[in-house]
Amino acid sequence: MKDMAVTSDLLVDISQLQTRYARCIDADRIEEWPDFFTEDGFYSVTTAENRRAGLEAGLIWLDGIGMIRDRVTALRDANIYERHSYRHVLGQPYVLGESDGGDIEVETSFFVVRITRDGETDVFASGCYHDALRRVDGDLKLSKRIAVCDSSHIDTLLGLPL
């Protein structure tokens, strides 16, 4: 990974991408979720314990925009799970540098509460997004997002993306 100049414009662009992403999920506009990814986009949810151990397998593993779109279709049309919603709270993104392929490597902490149909609110997940961002037609998109959860305990079907 190479060092890169981190400008205030870049930080604003990254923060806006992160905020739009969270708002999309929190507002149940899940059909728009694939639009945050590049065509070769990758999305995974794993645990910090697995990551420390070098275990790549995740609770969710979506490789390519087709799998990401299929996830939305499954959530809307096929999967049966208790309806719920999320509320994301995001930390400030930290730019690590530029990958050899030119992507911007970023880490952003997250905290997600789950609101169930009966109105109960509980802590669902906390962790850190490990992202690779790429400019596509002037806009930043996720070429990779690995959501690393602090806890290895997920108490319900992980339906919605983090």
C-alpha atoms as an extended CHARMM CRD file, in Angstrom:
* protein
*
       162  EXT
         1         1  MET       CA              0.0000000000        0.0000000000        0.0000000000  PROA      1               0.0000000000
         2         2  LYS       CA              1.2600000000        3.4390000000       -0.9550000000  PROA      2               0.0000000000
         3         3  ASP       CA              0.8450000000        6.6630000000        0.9660000000  PROA      3               0.0000000000
         4         4  MET       CA             -1.4230000000        9.1960000000       -0.6730000000  PROA      4               0.0000000000
         5         5  ALA       CA             -2.3940000000       12.8150000000       -0.2420000000  PROA      5               0.0000000000
         6         6  VAL       CA             -5.5690000000       13.0090000000        1.8190000000  PROA      6               0.0000000000
         7         7  THR       CA             -7.4060000000       16.2150000000        0.9590000000  PROA      7               0.0000000000
         8         8  SER       CA            -10.4580000000       17.6360000000        2.6690000000  PROA      8               0.0000000000
         9         9  ASP       CA            -12.3970000000       17.0740000000       -0.5880000000  PROA      9               0.0000000000
        10        10  LEU       CA            -11.4900000000       13.3710000000       -0.5190000000  PROA      10              0.0000000000
        11        11  LEU       CA            -12.5480000000       13.0440000000        3.1240000000  PROA      11              0.0000000000
        12        12  VAL       CA            -15.8790000000       14.7190000000        2.3640000000  PROA      12              0.0000000000
        13        13  ASP       CA            -16.4420000000       12.3770000000       -0.6040000000  PROA      13              0.0000000000
        14        14  ILE       CA            -15.6780000000        9.3170000000        1.5440000000  PROA      14              0.0000000000
        15        15  SER       CA            -17.8750000000       10.5290000000        4.4080000000  PROA      15              0.0000000000
        16        16  GLN       CA            -20.7460000000       11.2270000000        2.0260000000  PROA      16              0.0000000000
        17        17  LEU       CA            -20.4280000000        7.7590000000        0.4890000000  PROA      17              0.0000000000
        18        18  GLN       CA            -20.4770000000        6.1510000000        3.9510000000  PROA      18              0.0000000000
        19        19  THR       CA            -23.4790000000        8.2390000000        5.0370000000  PROA      19              0.0000000000
        20        20  ARG       CA            -25.4700000000        7.5440000000        1.8610000000  PROA      20              0.0000000000
        21        21  TYR       CA            -24.7400000000        3.8290000000        2.2460000000  PROA      21              0.0000000000
        22        22  ALA       CA            -26.0300000000        3.7550000000        5.8460000000  PROA      22              0.0000000000
        23        23  ARG       CA            -29.0950000000        5.8830000000        4.9770000000  PROA      23              0.0000000000
        24        24  CYS       CA            -29.9750000000        3.5310000000        2.1240000000  PROA      24              0.0000000000
        25        25  ILE       CA            -30.0860000000        0.5280000000        4.4680000000  PROA      25              0.0000000000
        26        26  ASP       CA            -31.6630000000        2.3770000000        7.4080000000  PROA      26              0.0000000000
        27        27  ALA       CA            -34.4440000000        3.7500000000        5.1660000000  PROA      27              0.0000000000
        28        28  ASP       CA            -35.2050000000        0.2840000000        3.7350000000  PROA      28              0.0000000000
        29        29  ARG       CA            -34.1790000000        1.3110000000        0.2220000000  PROA      29              0.0000000000
        30        30  ILE       CA            -32.3160000000       -1.9620000000       -0.1510000000  PROA      30              0.0000000000
        31        31  GLU       CA            -32.9060000000       -2.0920000000       -3.9170000000  PROA      31              0.0000000000
        32        32  GLU       CA            -30.4310000000        0.8170000000       -4.1910000000  PROA      32              0.0000000000
        33        33  TRP       CA            -27.7360000000       -0.9910000000       -2.1750000000  PROA      33              0.0000000000
        34        34  PRO       CA            -25.9860000000       -2.6350000000       -5.1830000000  PROA      34              0.0000000000
        35        35  ASP       CA            -25.4690000000        0.8310000000       -6.7100000000  PROA      35              0.0000000000
        36        36  PHE       CA            -22.7890000000        1.5050000000       -4.0790000000  PROA      36              0.0000000000
        37        37  PHE       CA            -20.5450000000       -1.2010000000       -5.5860000000  PROA      37              0.0000000000
        38        38  THR       CA            -18.4010000000       -1.4890000000       -8.6880000000  PROA      38              0.0000000000
        39        39  GLU       CA            -19.2310000000       -4.2370000000      -11.2020000000  PROA      39              0.0000000000
        40        40  ASP       CA            -16.4930000000       -6.4080000000       -9.6690000000  PROA      40              0.0000000000
        41        41  GLY       CA            -17.5480000000       -5.3740000000       -6.1520000000  PROA      41              0.0000000000
        42        42  PHE       CA            -17.0440000000       -7.6600000000       -3.1800000000  PROA      42              0.0000000000
        43        43  TYR       CA            -19.0080000000       -7.6690000000        0.0980000000  PROA      43              0.0000000000
        44        44  SER       CA            -18.3820000000       -9.8190000000        3.1350000000  PROA      44              0.0000000000
        45        45  VAL       CA            -19.3470000000       -9.8960000000        6.8070000000  PROA      45              0.0000000000
        46        46  THR       CA            -16.9600000000      -11.6490000000        9.1640000000  PROA      46              0.0000000000
        47        47  THR       CA            -15.7830000000      -11.4760000000       12.7690000000  PROA      47              0.0000000000
        48        48  ALA       CA            -12.6780000000       -9.9190000000       14.2580000000  PROA      48              0.0000000000
        49        49  GLU       CA            -11.7470000000      -13.3260000000       15.6710000000  PROA      49              0.0000000000
        50        50  ASN       CA            -11.8190000000      -14.9130000000       12.2050000000  PROA      50              0.0000000000
        51        51  ARG       CA             -9.8960000000      -12.0130000000       10.6930000000  PROA      51              0.0000000000
        52        52  ARG       CA             -7.1620000000      -12.2320000000       13.3520000000  PROA      52              0.0000000000
        53        53  ALA       CA             -6.8890000000      -15.9680000000       12.6690000000  PROA      53              0.0000000000
        54        54  GLY       CA             -6.5650000000      -15.3390000000        8.9280000000  PROA      54              0.0000000000
        55        55  LEU       CA             -9.8390000000      -17.1200000000        8.1750000000  PROA      55              0.0000000000
        56        56  GLU       CA            -11.3710000000      -15.4770000000        5.1360000000  PROA      56              0.0000000000
        57        57  ALA       CA            -14.7620000000      -17.2030000000        5.1770000000  PROA      57              0.0000000000
        58        58  GLY       CA            -17.5290000000      -14.8790000000        6.2200000000  PROA      58              0.0000000000
        59        59  LEU       CA            -21.0820000000      -14.9770000000        7.4390000000  PROA      59              0.0000000000
        60        60  ILE       CA            -21.9300000000      -13.3550000000        4.1150000000  PROA      60              0.0000000000
        61        61  TRP       CA            -19.7180000000      -13.6500000000        1.0200000000  PROA      61              0.0000000000
        62        62  LEU       CA            -20.8070000000      -11.8590000000       -2.1690000000  PROA      62              0.0000000000
        63        63  ASP       CA            -18.3270000000      -11.7610000000       -5.0260000000  PROA      63              0.0000000000
        64        64  GLY       CA            -19.4430000000       -9.5290000000       -7.8990000000  PROA      64              0.0000000000
        65        65  ILE       CA            -22.4070000000       -7.2890000000       -8.5620000000  PROA      65              0.0000000000
        66        66  GLY       CA            -24.5480000000      -10.2450000000       -9.6700000000  PROA      66              0.0000000000
        67        67  MET       CA            -24.3060000000      -11.8900000000       -6.2460000000  PROA      67              0.0000000000
        68        68  ILE       CA            -24.9370000000       -8.5440000000       -4.5540000000  PROA      68              0.0000000000
        69        69  ARG       CA            -28.1050000000       -8.0280000000       -6.6180000000  PROA      69              0.0000000000
        70        70  ASP       CA            -29.1820000000      -11.6200000000       -5.9240000000  PROA      70              0.0000000000
        71        71  ARG       CA            -28.9090000000      -10.8980000000       -2.2050000000  PROA      71              0.0000000000
        72        72  VAL       CA            -31.4520000000       -8.0840000000       -2.5620000000  PROA      72              0.0000000000
        73        73  THR       CA            -33.8180000000      -10.3330000000       -4.5240000000  PROA      73              0.0000000000
        74        74  ALA       CA            -33.4940000000      -13.0400000000       -1.8630000000  PROA      74              0.0000000000
        75        75  LEU       CA            -34.1620000000      -10.5480000000        0.9200000000  PROA      75              0.0000000000
        76        76  ARG       CA            -37.2920000000       -9.2370000000       -0.7580000000  PROA      76              0.0000000000
        77        77  ASP       CA            -38.7050000000      -12.3660000000       -2.3680000000  PROA      77              0.0000000000
        78        78  ALA       CA            -37.2830000000      -15.5780000000       -0.9150000000  PROA      78              0.0000000000
        79        79  ASN       CA            -35.9770000000      -15.3200000000        2.6340000000  PROA      79              0.0000000000
        80        80  ILE       CA            -38.3030000000      -15.5110000000        5.5940000000  PROA      80              0.0000000000
        81        81  TYR       CA            -37.0730000000      -13.6100000000        8.6270000000  PROA      81              0.0000000000
        82        82  GLU       CA            -38.4200000000      -11.3490000000       11.3200000000  PROA      82              0.0000000000
        83        83  ARG       CA            -38.8840000000       -7.9230000000        9.7750000000  PROA      83              0.0000000000
        84        84  HSD       CA            -36.6150000000       -5.3880000000       11.3790000000  PROA      84              0.0000000000
        85        85  SER       CA            -34.6850000000       -2.2490000000       10.5740000000  PROA      85              0.0000000000
        86        86  TYR       CA            -31.2630000000       -0.8890000000       11.4170000000  PROA      86              0.0000000000
        87        87  ARG       CA            -29.8730000000        2.4260000000       12.5390000000  PROA      87              0.0000000000
        88        88  HSD       CA            -26.1990000000        2.9280000000       11.7360000000  PROA      88              0.0000000000
        89        89  VAL       CA            -23.8510000000        5.1990000000       13.6510000000  PROA      89              0.0000000000
        90        90  LEU       CA            -20.5590000000        5.6950000000       11.8270000000  PROA      90              0.0000000000
        91        91  GLY       CA            -17.1510000000        6.8550000000       12.9480000000  PROA      91              0.0000000000
        92        92  GLN       CA            -14.8880000000        9.0870000000       10.9340000000  PROA      92              0.0000000000
        93        93  PRO       CA            -13.2690000000        7.2960000000        7.9950000000  PROA      93              0.0000000000
        94        94  TYR       CA             -9.5170000000        6.7750000000        8.2220000000  PROA      94              0.0000000000
        95        95  VAL       CA             -7.6280000000        6.6820000000        4.9200000000  PROA      95              0.0000000000
        96        96  LEU       CA             -4.9040000000        4.0340000000        5.0370000000  PROA      96              0.0000000000
        97        97  GLY       CA             -3.4710000000        4.7370000000        1.6020000000  PROA      97              0.0000000000
        98        98  GLU       CA             -3.6830000000        3.6030000000       -1.9850000000  PROA      98              0.0000000000
        99        99  SER       CA             -3.5080000000       -0.0370000000       -3.0570000000  PROA      99              0.0000000000
       100       100  ASP       CA             -1.2260000000       -1.1740000000       -5.8650000000  PROA      100             0.0000000000
       101       101  GLY       CA             -4.3510000000       -1.3230000000       -8.0500000000  PROA      101             0.0000000000
       102       102  GLY       CA             -5.1890000000        2.3340000000       -7.3290000000  PROA      102             0.0000000000
       103       103  ASP       CA             -8.0850000000        1.8090000000       -4.9100000000  PROA      103             0.0000000000
       104       104  ILE       CA             -8.3220000000        3.9930000000       -1.8120000000  PROA      104             0.0000000000
       105       105  GLU       CA             -8.0840000000        1.8300000000        1.3220000000  PROA      105             0.0000000000
       106       106  VAL       CA            -10.2810000000        3.1010000000        4.1780000000  PROA      106             0.0000000000
       107       107  GLU       CA            -11.3870000000        1.9390000000        7.6260000000  PROA      107             0.0000000000
       108       108  THR       CA            -14.5810000000        3.2200000000        9.2650000000  PROA      108             0.0000000000
       109       109  SER       CA            -16.0060000000        2.1230000000       12.6090000000  PROA      109             0.0000000000
       110       110  PHE       CA            -19.7010000000        1.2800000000       12.7870000000  PROA      110             0.0000000000
       111       111  PHE       CA            -22.3200000000        0.6780000000       15.4420000000  PROA      111             0.0000000000
       112       112  VAL       CA            -25.6930000000       -0.7590000000       14.4130000000  PROA      112             0.0000000000
       113       113  VAL       CA            -28.8480000000       -1.0700000000       16.4690000000  PROA      113             0.0000000000
       114       114  ARG       CA            -31.7200000000       -3.2690000000       15.3640000000  PROA      114             0.0000000000
       115       115  ILE       CA            -35.3480000000       -2.1990000000       15.7310000000  PROA      115             0.0000000000
       116       116  THR       CA            -37.8260000000       -5.0900000000       15.6780000000  PROA      116             0.0000000000
       117       117  ARG       CA            -41.4220000000       -4.9810000000       14.5420000000  PROA      117             0.0000000000
       118       118  ASP       CA            -42.6400000000       -4.6090000000       18.1570000000  PROA      118             0.0000000000
       119       119  GLY       CA            -40.4000000000       -1.5490000000       18.6180000000  PROA      119             0.0000000000
       120       120  GLU       CA            -37.7100000000       -3.1750000000       20.7420000000  PROA      120             0.0000000000
       121       121  THR       CA            -34.2760000000       -1.7060000000       20.0760000000  PROA      121             0.0000000000
       122       122  ASP       CA            -31.0620000000       -3.5490000000       20.8290000000  PROA      122             0.0000000000
       123       123  VAL       CA            -27.4060000000       -3.4340000000       19.9220000000  PROA      123             0.0000000000
       124       124  PHE       CA            -26.9880000000       -5.6190000000       16.8670000000  PROA      124             0.0000000000
       125       125  ALA       CA            -23.3850000000       -5.1550000000       15.7550000000  PROA      125             0.0000000000
       126       126  SER       CA            -20.2940000000       -3.0580000000       16.1880000000  PROA      126             0.0000000000
       127       127  GLY       CA            -17.1140000000       -3.2420000000       14.2250000000  PROA      127             0.0000000000
       128       128  CYS       CA            -15.1630000000       -1.7280000000       11.3860000000  PROA      128             0.0000000000
       129       129  TYR       CA            -15.6360000000       -1.5240000000        7.6440000000  PROA      129             0.0000000000
       130       130  HSD       CA            -12.4750000000       -2.3630000000        5.7180000000  PROA      130             0.0000000000
       131       131  ASP       CA            -13.0860000000       -0.7900000000        2.3260000000  PROA      131             0.0000000000
       132       132  ALA       CA            -11.4450000000       -0.3660000000       -1.0260000000  PROA      132             0.0000000000
       133       133  LEU       CA            -12.9320000000        2.6100000000       -2.8760000000  PROA      133             0.0000000000
       134       134  ARG       CA            -12.6610000000        3.3930000000       -6.5640000000  PROA      134             0.0000000000
       135       135  ARG       CA            -13.7350000000        6.3660000000       -8.6570000000  PROA      135             0.0000000000
       136       136  VAL       CA            -16.2140000000        5.4080000000      -11.3590000000  PROA      136             0.0000000000
       137       137  ASP       CA            -17.4090000000        8.2210000000      -13.6180000000  PROA      137             0.0000000000
       138       138  GLY       CA            -16.3000000000       10.7190000000      -10.9570000000  PROA      138             0.0000000000
       139       139  ASP       CA            -18.1350000000        9.0300000000       -8.0480000000  PROA      139             0.0000000000
       140       140  LEU       CA            -16.6180000000        6.8980000000       -5.3150000000  PROA      140             0.0000000000
       141       141  LYS       CA            -17.8620000000        3.3110000000       -5.2250000000  PROA      141             0.0000000000
       142       142  LEU       CA            -17.0200000000        0.2960000000       -3.1190000000  PROA      142             0.0000000000
       143       143  SER       CA            -14.8450000000       -2.2050000000       -4.9330000000  PROA      143             0.0000000000
       144       144  LYS       CA            -14.5900000000       -4.1040000000       -1.6410000000  PROA      144             0.0000000000
       145       145  ARG       CA            -16.3500000000       -3.9000000000        1.7160000000  PROA      145             0.0000000000
       146       146  ILE       CA            -15.5240000000       -6.2910000000        4.5140000000  PROA      146             0.0000000000
       147       147  ALA       CA            -17.6440000000       -5.6100000000        7.5890000000  PROA      147             0.0000000000
       148       148  VAL       CA            -15.6460000000       -6.9820000000       10.5100000000  PROA      148             0.0000000000
       149       149  CYS       CA            -17.8640000000       -7.4530000000       13.5630000000  PROA      149             0.0000000000
       150       150  ASP       CA            -16.2990000000       -7.1230000000       17.0080000000  PROA      150             0.0000000000
       151       151  SER       CA            -18.3400000000       -9.9990000000       18.3970000000  PROA      151             0.0000000000
       152       152  SER       CA            -18.5480000000      -13.5180000000       17.0100000000  PROA      152             0.0000000000
       153       153  HSD       CA            -22.1340000000      -13.7700000000       18.2690000000  PROA      153             0.0000000000
       154       154  ILE       CA            -24.8670000000      -12.7630000000       15.8130000000  PROA      154             0.0000000000
       155       155  ASP       CA            -28.1840000000      -13.3780000000       17.5470000000  PROA      155             0.0000000000
       156       156  THR       CA            -30.4680000000      -13.5360000000       14.5230000000  PROA      156             0.0000000000
       157       157  LEU       CA            -30.4100000000      -14.2380000000       10.8290000000  PROA      157             0.0000000000
       158       158  LEU       CA            -28.1630000000      -11.6250000000        9.3000000000  PROA      158             0.0000000000
       159       159  GLY       CA            -30.7090000000      -10.5430000000        6.7160000000  PROA      159             0.0000000000
       160       160  LEU       CA            -30.0330000000       -6.9310000000        5.9230000000  PROA      160             0.0000000000
       161       161  PRO       CA            -26.5070000000       -5.9040000000        5.0020000000  PROA      161             0.0000000000
       162       162  LEU       CA            -24.4730000000       -4.0770000000        7.6140000000  PROA      162             0.0000000000
